[in-house]
Amino acid sequence: MPPTAVESCFEIAFWFLDRALTDGEYLQPQKMQRLMFLAQAYFGVVQNGLKLMPATFVAGEEGPLEPTIYRAFARGRPMVDLKPVDETAQHVLDSVWRQFGSYSMEKLNDLVKRHPPYADAFAMAPASEIDFEAMVAFYGEKPGARRSASSASPSTPSASKVMRPKLMRNATGKPVSVNRWTPKRVD
C-alpha cells in the first residue's frame, strides 16, 4: 500500500483545530470528525486513490468517526508530537475547511449521513467500516463511479467544486488563480 500524505491522523485533527482557533471558532469534536472524513475522501479523489492519513472511519450513530481520534480526544486535546503537513495536503484541508467549515455540526452530520458510503456501511451494521474506495467513488467525478442523480445532494459538491484554485502571483506581484493544465483530448 502506498504511503499516506501524513504519518498519523493527529496531524489532520490538529490542523482543523488550529484552523478553527485561528478563525476564532470552537471546533466541536463531531464536526472535526466529519471534516476529517470529508478531507480523506476529497484527498483520495484529487490524488487518484491515495489516502491523506492512515485512518479507518466507521459508521457511528451520529455519523462517520475515526475511533483512534475519538478516544484520544475523549478527555480533551492530547499532547502529541506532530510533523508538518505538506503543501498538497494543506491545499485539500484548506479547501474542505472553506467549503464545509461554516456548516453547523448538525448540518454537517445530516449531510454526511445521507451519503451512500456512510449509509451503506451503517445499513450493514452500526460501527461498520466505511469503505475508502466507496468514498472516493462517491465524491469523485469519474463517469459511472459518480453518485447517481437520485442519490446526489445539491449540497454535496464534486471535488472540482471543493478544491480551490491555487493563488499565485505573476511577475508584477498581482494575485492570479492557477489551475492545473490538462490538454484537450483529440479524437
N, C-alpha and C positions, 0 to 999 in steps of 0.2 A: 504494500500500500504506500502511495507517495506521501511525503511529509506534509503536515498541515502548515498553514501560514504562521501560526503561533504555537508555542510549546504547550500551553495549557489554556483552559477556558477562563482562568482567572484574569489573564491579560484583557480579555474581551469584557468581562464583567466590570473590572476596574475602569476600563476605558469609558464604558457607558456611565458609570457612577461619577467619574471625574468630569465628563462632558456635561452631565446634568448639573453638577455643582458649579461649573463654570458659567452655565446659563442661569444660575440662581434657582434651580429647581430641585426638589427632593424626588429621587427616583425610587419608587416603590419596588420591592423585590419581585412581585409578579410581573410588573411592567418590564423590569430588567430581563426576566426570563423570556418574555415574548420578543423583546428586541434582539436578544441573543439568538433565538430561534430563527427570526427573520434574517439576521445577518448571516447565519450559517447557510440558509437557503439561497439568498441572493449572491453570496460569495461563490457558492457551488455553481450557480448559473453563469456568472461572468468569468469564472476561472475553469470552465469546462469540466465540472465534476470534482474539483479538488475541494477539500474541506478547509474551512477557516480555522477551526480548532478541533482538537481531539475530544469531541463531546458526543454523547448519546442523549437524545431527547426522548422523553417518554410522555405518553398521553395521560396527564393527570386530570383530576376532576375539574380544576379551574382552567386548564389549558396545558400547552407543552411546557415541560420543565426539564432542566438538566439536573439530575439528582445530586451530583457532586457539589455544584454551586449552591443548590438548595440547602444541603446540610451544612456546608461551610459557612454560609451566611445566616444560619438559624439564630445565632446569638450576636449578630452584628457584623461589622466589617472585619474580616480576619486579617491577621498580619501575614503577608505573603510577599516573597521576593518576586519581582516582576521583571520581565525583559521587555524591551521596546517593541512596539507593533510596527511592522514595515509599512511603507507608503501605500502599497496596493490594498492591504487590509484596512488601513486608516481611511482610504477613499471609500471603501464599501461601508465601513462603520459610520462615517460622516453622512453618507447618502441615506442610509437607513435611519439615522437619527433625524435628519432633516425631513424625511418623509413621514415617519411614524412617531417621533419624539413628542409631538404636540398632542397626540391622542391620549385620552384618559385611559387609565388601566382597564376600566370596564369596556370601553370601545375597542381597545386592542384585544382583550380577551374574546369578546364577541366575534370580532373579525377573524382571528386565527382559528377559533373553534369551528367556524363554518368551512374552513379549507379542508379539502379531501385528505391531505397527508395526516393531519391530526384526527379528523373524523373517522377515517378508515381504521387507524390504529386504536382509537378509543372504542370503536364498534367491536373490534376483536376482543378486547378486554381492557378495563382501566389499568393504567400503568404499563401498557404495551409500548414497545419501542417504535418510534416513528421512523420510517424508512427514509434514509437520506436521499436515495435516488428518486423517491416519490416527491420529496421536497423540491429537488432540482427540476424535475419534470413539470411540476405544478407552477412554480414561479418563473420557469424559463419560457422561451419563445420558440422552441423547436416545433415545427409542424407535426401534428399528430400527438406530440407529448404535452402540448399546452392544454390547459384546462378547457373543458368543453364550455360552450356558451351557457348551458343550463347550470353549470356549477360555478361559473365565473361571477365574481362580485365586482360591482363597479368601483369599490374602494380597494381592490386588490390590484395594484398596478404591476405591470410587467417590469422586468429588470431594466429595460431600456428607459422606462419612465422614472424608476427609482434612482438609478445611477446618474449623478450629477456630472456634467462635463467638467473636466479639469480646467481650472483657471490658471492661465499662464500670462506672461507679459510679452509684448512684442518689443522690437528694438528700441522704440521710443518710450517704453515703460507703460504703455496703455494696456489694461487688462483685456484679454481675449479668451473666449471659450474654445476649448480644444476637444475634439472627438477623434477617436482612432479612425484612420483612413482605411477603408476597405474598397478594393477595386470592384467595379461593376462586373457582373457575370456576362460573358459574351456567349451567346448561344450559337 
